[in-house]
Amino acid sequence: MAMKRYLLSMIVALCAAATAFAGGGSITGRVIAQTEGNAEPLVGAIVLVQGSVRGTTTNLKGEYKIADLPPGKYTVTVSMVGYLRHSVAGVEVEEGRDVVANVTLTSSPVQFDQVVVTASKRQQSLDEVPVSLSVLDAGEIRQRNALVLDDALRYIPGVNMTGFQVNIRGSSGYSRGAGSRVLMLLDGIPFITGDTGELNFETIPIGEVDRIEVVKGASSALYGSNALGGVINVITKDISERPSTTVRLFGGMYNQPPYDQWKWSSKSRFLNGESVSHSYRSGDLGVSLFLSRQFDDGYRQNDYRRRYNFYVKVKEDYAQHSALTLTFGLLYQYGGQFLYWRSLDSALVPPVAQQDDNIKSIRFFTTAQYTTVVNEAFSLTTRAMWYHNDWGFETRSGIGRAESIADDFRLEVQGTLLPNDMHTLTFGVDGNADVIGGDIISDRVIGGFAAFCQDEIRLAKPVMLTAGARYDFSSVGVTYPGGQLNPKIALAYTPFAGTTLRTSLGEAFRVPAVAEAFLMAGFSNIIARPNPDLKPERSWSFEVGLAQRLGDFGTFDIAGFRQDFDNLIEVTPDIEDNALNFQWRNVAKARIQGVETSVKLGFWDGLLDYSVGYTYVYPEDITAHDLLKYRPRHIFYTTLSSRIGFLQPSVDFRFISRVDRVDDILGNFGIIADGDARNDIIVTDFRLGVDFTLGNVPFTATASVNNALNYNYVELIGNMSPPRTYMLVLEARM
């Protein structure tokens, strides 16, 4: 009987869609912040109606309006970065009338109750999320002078980089640029190459990023393959209400090598670039443009880069109920190719056979997202993407020229339904097709489809149960096409305000990337061999955690996690004819477990902010009775920043312990001389920002010294990481 009533309530909610906007009332109001006795309107504050799918943002005057709400009592919640979230309960809507709900927000040095979208594919408060999730906003990205997206990820607890490959809680290791156990999204749409299955961070213009949400742990129940280790959702900036232009210039210089035997050039090595963005609105139509150039001489021989980005975003709002957003992005990049050093004594010089290797890529993407609010209980979103990836390399020896061209097409339809006060349903279908050509992988057409559903059940006021599953059918990289069903269950318990206990259990999978199964290429004496018999990886993931608010000045979070893998895919190298042949193979069983903790503190209304994060990981290859490769066991990050008048000093410190295992065979057989050389990673960065105004134009100048102690370390075998680097960034906002 209970199930019949539940299904009936769903049907009633859906049938009401056709007449939902025939009448009702509206909630209007103004959102302000009290600043030195003055009421300052807040532009872009997020206004949500709890218990519904309705929401909006404030305009230039801080005003908002949510129309066509059925009569009844509602709770309005307002949030904005840098302010405490505020709720107005008991807002009574009457037929044909406007009810006013004004809100005053209080500034906060620590962001509490952030609104996030990645954990459940919908907007919700961070304290309702039953999994570990970190948020990095545009201010933090800008403060660190990040030039490429992966630079910004290096201080998120539980995340570390191995070269350009992201690793969340030890899930990924290093896979030679093919395949990823972390799924990257761009505004909620999977953004991963169709051929290599990797994440290309440089394709996304970092100047247009509003925030990055990182979900840690298996997320296949909502996102499917590649989300086996976690999800990175890059959310771009909304189009501003008032016309705005930002011009950013940067210049930098690498420190000279610390040892005479490492010096390969008598010239100083520089990096420089500029970007300009412009955003404006005309009625319901908004447009944002971005253009940038980055030149990097490189601190290593034959490691220069030339990069150009173009990005445009167009958004059309249709009354209160729907919006269409279109984006287009283009990357053109070329440069030298540095695979590994000649030896530790010549750590900044590649082997002679690789000195003239080069690589070039042209990538572009276009996306469309249409969201419509059918009624206060049901919204529908359609997302589509075309991602074109054309890259190739030329070697002095070996195979000469090689190229891969891939077109990835994706389409998703998602619904969010609130049939009653107890349930929030998220469901949908999606599909993808990849068309691949070129001589690196050869011609292939692959793809798949999926259906997913998740129900968030409010069992009682302090208890939220989440249960869901996703079924994927895919032909990618496996001998025989097959399906994967991935269930998930999670629980969040809030016994009192500011304290949330959470636990989750779910199954996840990853289909091998096309390159892992079919790549047949190489540089110099390193050759990849195909393995079309690769099987999909599968895992069970478990987490238990606690999030605690520390009064009005901070937050504390701790989580224990464990992930058990079957058929884990790892790169396996062999030596044949004095050449390295490597192939992706299934490791029968593996286990990764550990603990992660983080603290964020803010004092004196932003005058002093402090954050610290520590992650311990034990990555075990159960089959080989050994540790998994390229996974550090200890990761420690801390940041101290301040604002003293117009000055903004800050310091970052990160410690990553020496990895226990690498591909020792590379060094033992002389393929990479001194290939086993590695150490702890200890890096300190200093920055000083200055705010000032020339005329009526506000400027920010930021000077930074990255790796200030000039510590020599490797993230990836045979690759020395950047030395001390001096940077100066000047930004004008008009």
N, C-alpha and C positions, 0 to 999 in steps of 0.2 A: 504493500500500500504506500509506504514512504517513497519507494522508487517511482511509482506512478505519479504521485504528487510532484516529485522533482522533475520528471519529464514533462508533465503538464505545464509547470511554471516556465520551463524553457520554451515550449511551443507558444505560450501566451506572449512571452517577451518578444519572440521573433515576429509573430503575427501583428503585434502592435506597431511594427516599424512603419507601415504604410501611413498611419495616421498620427504618428508621434508628434509631429510638428504642426499639427492643425491648430493648436492653442497653447495654453500654459502661460506662465509668467517668466520673469527674468530676475537674475541677481546682478546688480551693478555695484560698483564701488571704486575706491581709490586706494592705492597702496603707497605708503610714504615711509620715510625713515626720518627720525628726529635727529638733526645734526646741528649742534651748537645753538639750540633754541629755534632752528628753522625747520619747517616741514619740507623735506626734499622728496619729490616724486621718484619712485623706483621704476625704471623702464626695463621690461623683459622679465618681471617677476612671474613665476609659475603659479597659476590659480587653478585649483582642482576642486571639484564637487565630490566629496566622499560618497561611496556607495553608488557611483555612476561612472560612466566613461567620459564625462564631459570635463572640459578644461580649456584654458586660454592663457594668454600672457598679457601683461599690461602695456599700454601704449606710451607715447612720449610724455603724456601728462600723468602717467602712473595709473590710468583708468582701465577698467575692464568691464565686460558685459558678457554674461552667459544667458542666452535667450532660450525660449521655448521649453522651459522645464515644467513638468506636470506639477500641480499643486501638492504641497507637502512641506515637511521640515527637512532641512539639509544642513550639513556641516561643510563650510568652505575652508580649505587649507591653502595657505600662501607660503611659498618658499623661494629663496634666492641665495646664491652663493655669497657668503660673507655675512649672512643674517640668520637669526634663529627662526625656525619654522613657527608659524602662528596659525591657529585654527579658530574659527568663529562657529560655534554650535547654535542650533535652534533657529537658523535662518528660514523663516516661513514664507513660502512662495504661494501667491494667490493668482487665480485665473486673470489674465489680462493686465497684471500690474507689475511694476518694477519694485523690488525690495533692495534697499541699500545696505551693503556690508563693507564698511571701510576698515582698513587694516593698517596698523603701524608696526613695522618690523624693527627689531633691536639688533644692532650689529654684534657679531660674535667672532672672536679670533679663531675659533675652531668650528668647522662646519658640522652641525648636528643634523640628523634626520634628512640627509640629502635625498632628492628625488632621482631614482635610477630607473633604467629601462631594460637592462640586459638580463638580469637574473630570471625574469618571468616573461620577457617580451612585451612588457607593458610598464607604464609609469607606476611606481610604488615607492614608499619611503624605505630608506636603507635599513631602518630598524625592523622591517617586516621580512627582510630577505633571509631565507634559511640556509644560505651558503656564504662562504667567504668571498667578499667583493671589495676591491679597492678602487678609488676614484682619483684621477689626476686631472686637475682643471687647467684652463688656459693660462692662468696666472703663474702656476708652478712651472709650466712648460716654458713660458716666456722668461721667467726668472733665471732658468738654467741655461739660457741661450742655446737651446736645442736647435740643431739645424736639420736633423732627420728624426723621424718618429721614434726609431729605436733608441736614440739618445735619451729620450724622455722616459723610457721604460726602466732604466737602469737603477732607479731608486724606489721602485714599488716592492713592498715586502713580498718575499716568496718568488720574485722574478729575477732571473739573471740572464745575461746574454753570452752565447758562445759564438764569437764572431758576429754575424748578422742573424743568428738563429736564436729565437726566444725560447726560454725554458721556464716553465712554471712548476715549482715544487718538484723538480727533478724528472719531469715527465718526458723531456725531449732529448737530452744529451746533445749529440751533434750528428747530423745525417748528410753531410756533404752537399748541402744546398738543395736537397730533394725531399719533399714530404715534410709535414709539420703536425705535431700532436696538439698544437694550439691553433684554434680557428680565429682569424681576424675578420671582423665585420666593419663595414663602412656604412654608418647610419642604419645598422641592423641588417645589412645585406652581406652575405659571405663574400669576402674579397681575397681570393686565393687563386693563384695561377692554375690554368687547366692542364699544363704539361708537367711542370716540376712540382706542383702542389706546395709551393713555398709562399712566404709572406714577403712582398716587396714594399718595405716601409717607405722608400723614397718616392713612390708614386703618389702618395697622399701629401698634399701641400700642408706642412705643419703650421703655417700661419693661419690656416682656416679651421684649425681644430679647436672646438669648444671644450671638450673634455674626453678623457679615455677611461672607460670602465673595464676592469679586469675581473672576470669571474674565475676563481681558482678551483680546480677539480673538474671531474668529468661532467660534461653538459650535453651529451648526445641525446638525452631524452627530449630536448627542445631543438638542438642545432645539428644533430646528425654527425656524420663523419668529420674528422679533424678536430672536433671539440673534445677529444678524449682526455686531454690534459688541462683544458680551460678555454676561455673565450676572451678576446680583446676586442671591444667595441669602440671604434673611433667615431665620435659624434661631432659633426661639423657645426660651425657657428650658424645660428639663425641670422636672417637678414635683419639688419638694424632698422629701427623705426625712423631714425633721422639719417640723412645723407652723411656718410663718414668715409674718410680716406686715411689709410695708414701707409707710411713709407718707412721701410726698415733697411738700414745699411749695416754691414758687418765687415770686419777685417781681422785677420789673425796671423800668427806666426808660430811655427814649431821651434822648439828648443833644439839647439845643435846636439848631435849624439854625444853621450857622456864619455865614450871611449874612442880613441883614435882609430882603431881597427873597424869601427862602425861607420866612420865618416866616408860617404860615397860622393858627396857633392860639396864644392866650396861655396855654393850659393845658399842663402837663406830660403826656407820653404814657406810659402804663404798660402792662405786661403782667404777668399773674399766673396762678397755677393751682395745682392740687393733684392728687395721684393716690394711690390706695391699692390694694395688691395683697395677696392672701392665698393661701397654698398649703398643702395638707395631704394626707396619705395615710391610708387606712384599709385595711390589708391590701394587696391587689393593686390597689386603686382609688385614683387620685390626682386631685385637683381643684385648679385654679388660677383665681383670679378677679382681674380688673383693672378699675378705674374711674378716669377722669380728666376734668378740666375745664381748659380753657385759654382765657383771655381776653387779647386783644391789641388795644390801642387803635390801633396802627399809627402809624408816624412820618410817613406821608403822609395827605393828606386822602382820605376815603372808602376807607380801606384797613384797616379794623378787621376782626377775626376773633373768632368765638365757636365753640369746638370742644368736643365731648363724645365720649369714647370708652368703650366697654364691651367686655370680652373675657373669655371663659371657655374653659378647656382641661380636658378630662377624658381620663384614660388608664387603661386596664385592662390589666394584665399577666396573661397566661395561662401559668402555669408558666414554663419556660425558653424556650419555643419561639415564642410569638406575643404580639402586643400590638395593641390597638385604641386610636387616639387621635382624639378629636373636638374640634373648636374652633368657636367662634362669635365673630365680632367685629362691632361696630356703630359707625359714625361718623355724627354729626349735626353739620353745620357750616353757618354762614351768616356773611355779612359783606358789605362793600363791594367794588366791583370797580374796581381801578386798572389801566387798560390802558397809558397812557403819560402823560408830563407835558404841561402846557400849553405850556411852553417851558423853556429852560435857566434863564432868570431866574425861572421859577415851577416849579422842578423837583419840588416836593412837592405840587403841585396838579394835578388832571386838567383836561382841557378842560371848559368849562361844560356842554356837552351830556352829559358822563359823570359829573357830580358826584353823582347819586343812583342810579347803576347799582348793582345788588346781585346776589349769587349765593348759591345755597343748594344743599346736597347732602345726601342720605341714602344711605349705602352700608353694606351688610352682607355678610358672607361666612360660609359654614360649610364646614368641611372634614372629611373622614374619611380616615384612613390605617390600613391593617391590614397588619402585617408578620408573616410566619410563617417560621420556620427549619425547612425540611422535613428537612434533614439537615446535617451539617457542611460539605457541599459545595454546598448549594443553598438559596437563600432567595427568597421571593416577596413583593412589596409591591404593594398596591393603593391608589391615591390617587384621591380625588374632591373636587370643589369646586363650590359654587354661589356666584357673586359677583354681587350685585345693585348696580347703580349708577344712582341717580336724581339728576339734577342739572338745574339750570335757572337762568336769569337774567332780570332785569327791567331794561329800559333806559328812560331818560327820553325818549329819542328813538329813532327807527329802528323796529325790529320789535316793541317792547314786551316781552311775556312770551314765553319759549321754554323748552322742556323736552326732555330726552332720558332715556329709560329703557332700560336694557340689563341682560339677565340672561345671564351667561356660565356655561356648564356644562362641566365637564371630568372626564375619567375616564382613568386610566392604570394599566396592569398591567405591572410590571417584575420581571424575574428576574435573579438573580446566580448564576452557576454556575462552580464550580472543578472541571473534569473531571479535572485532574491538576495537578502542581506547576508546569507550564509555562504554563497558560492561565487567564485570568479573563474569563469572558464576562458581559457586561451586555446584556440584550435586553428588548424589550417592545413594546407597542402603546399608543397613546393616541388620544383623539378629543375634539373640542370642538364645541359648538353655541352660537350667540349669537342671542338673541331681542331685537330692538331696536324701540323704539317712540318716539313723541313727534314734535314738529314740527321739531326741529333736523335730524334725518337721515331721518325717516319710517320706516314699518314695514318691517322686513327680518328674514329668518331665514337665517342663514349658518352655515357650519361646515366641518369637515374631519376627517381621520384620518391616522394615521402609524404606521409601524413602524420600529424602529431596532435595531441590533446593533453591539456593539463588543467586540473581543477584545484584551486586554492580554497580550502574549506575553513571557515571561521567556526571552530568547534565551540569556543567560548571566547569572551572578550580577550583573554590573554593568550589564547592558543590558536595557531594557524597551522593546518595540515595541508601539505602540497603533495599531490599524487598525479602522475602523468606517464605517458609513454609515447614513443615515436617509432614508426616502422619505415625503414629505408630499403629500397630496392636499387641495386647499383651493379653496373658492369665494369666498373673502373678497375683495371690492373689485376683482376683475378681470372683464373682459368675458366671458371664457370660462373655466370651471373647468379646472384643470390640475394636473399633478404636478411635484414637484421632488425630485431625488435629490442628496444632499449627502454626498460621501465625505470621509474625513479619515485622515491617517496622521501619527504622531508618534513621536519617539524620545527616550528619556531614558537618558543614560550617566553612571554614577557610577564614575569610575576609582578613587577612594578616598573614605573616609568624609569627609563634609563638602563634597564637590564634586560638582555635578551639571551636566552639559551637556545642553541640550534643544533640540529643533527640531520644528516641526510645519508641516503644509501641509493646507489644507482648503478646501472650497467651502461657501458659505453663501448664504442667500436671505432675503428678507423680503417677505411679501405686504402690499400696501397696507392700512392701516387703513381701516375703513368710513368714518370721517370724512374721510380724505384723498380718497376716491373720490366720496363722496356728500353731504358737508356742504354745506348751503345756509342760512347764517345770518350774523349780523353784529352788531356793536356800533356804534352811532352811524354814522360814515362809513367803517367797515371791514367789508367784506362778503366772505364766503367763497363761491367758486363750485365746483360739483361737477366732477369729471373722471372719469367711469366708465371711460375708456379707459386708466387707469394700468396699467402692467405691473409685475410683481414685480421687485424689486431682486435682483441676484446679485453675488457677489464671490468672489474667490480670496484667501485670507489665508495669509501665510507669517511665521514667527517663528523666530529662533534666539537662545538665551539661555544664561546661566551663573549658577548660584546657588552661592555660596561661603560656608562657615562661617568666621568669623574667630575661631578659638580658642574659648574659652568665654564670650566677651563680645560677640559680634555676628554679623551676617550681611550679605552683599553680594550684590546681584542686578543684572544688566544684560541687556537684551534689545533686539534690533533687529527691527523689524516692517514689514510692507508689506501693503496691502490694495488690490486692484484691483476697481473697481465697474463693472457694466453697469446701465444704466437706474436710476441713483441718483435717488431722489425728493427734490426740494427745493421749498420754497415759492417761487412766482414771483408778485410783485406787479405790478399794472397800475393806471393811473389812468384812471377813466371818470366823467364828470359830477361832478368834484371829489370823488370817493369812491375809496377804495382797494379794488380787487377783487383778492383773492389766490387762487391756485389751486396745488394740488400737481401738479407735472409731472416727467416723467422727464428727468434729465440723461443724455446718452448714455454718457459715460465719465468716470470720476474715479479718482484714486489718492491714497491716504493712506499715508505712510511716515514712519518716525522711529526714535528710540531712547529707551529708558527705563531709568533706573537708580535704585536705592534702597539705603540703608544703615541698619541698625538696630544700636545699640550700647547695652550695659548694663554699669555698673560698680558695684563694691562692694555686691553683693547687693541691687540695686534702689535704692540711694541716688541714682544718677544714670542716667537713660535719655536717649538721643538718637537721633532718626531724621531722615533727610533723603531727599527724592525729587526727581528732575528728569526731565521728559519734553520731548522736542523732537518736534514734528509738522510735516510739510509737507503740507498738504491741497490737492491740485491738481485743478481742473476741466479735464480734458484737452480736452474739446470746445470750451470757451470760451477756452482758453489763459489761464486766470486762476486765482485761488485760490478755494476754496470758502468760503462765508460762515459767520460765527459760530464760527470755529475758531481759538483762540489757538495760536501756534507754540511758546511757551515756558511751561512750568508748573513751578514750584518750590515745594516744601513742606518745612518743617522744624519739629521739635518738640523742646523740651528740658524735661524734667520731673525732679523730685527728690522724695525722701522723707526729711525730717529730723525724726525723732521723730514727733510727731503732726501735723506740717506737711507739706503736699504742694504746693509751688509748681510752676508750669509756664507755658510760653509757647509759642504757635504763631505761625508766620509763613508767609504764602503770597504768592507773586508769580505773576501770570498776565499775560502780555504782551498789549498792545493788539491786538485782532483786526484783521486786514488788511481784511476786507470785511464790510459789513452791507448791509441793503436801502437803498441810498442814495436810491432813488426816493422813499422816504417823506419824507425831508427836502427833497429837491430840489423836490417838488411841494407842499410845505406841509402834508402830511397829519400828519406829526409834526415840529413845529418843532424845529430843532437836532437832527434825528435822526442826524446823523453825529457827534455829540459822544461821544467815548469815549476812554479812556486805559488805561494799565497798571493792573492791580489789585494793590495793595500793602496787605496787611491784617496787623495784629499783634493777638493776643489774649493777655491775661494772666489767670491764675487762681491762687487760693490756697485749698487745702482744709485743713480741720482735723478731726481725729478726736477725739471725746471721749465720755464715758459719763456718763449721768445715771441714778442708781439702777443697775439692771442692763441698761439699754437703751443700745446703742451708737448714736451719732449721727455724721453727717458733715455739715459745713457748708462750702459752696464759694462763694466770691465770685469773680466774673469780670468783666472789662472787655473786651468784644468790640469790635474795630476801635478799639483804645485810642488810636491816633493821629488818629482822626476823619477818616480819608482818604475823600474823595468819589470814587466810581467807579460805573460801570454794568456789570452783567453782560449786560443786555438793553437794546436800543435804547429810549430814552425812559423808562428806569426807573432812578432813583437807588437804590443799594443802601443797607442800613441804616447809620446813623451810629454813633458811639460808643454802646454799650449797656451799662448796668450790670445785673448779675444777682446774686441771692443765692438759693442753694438749700439747703434743710435736709432731710435724710433720716434717718429713724429706722427701725431694723431690729429687730423683736421676734420 
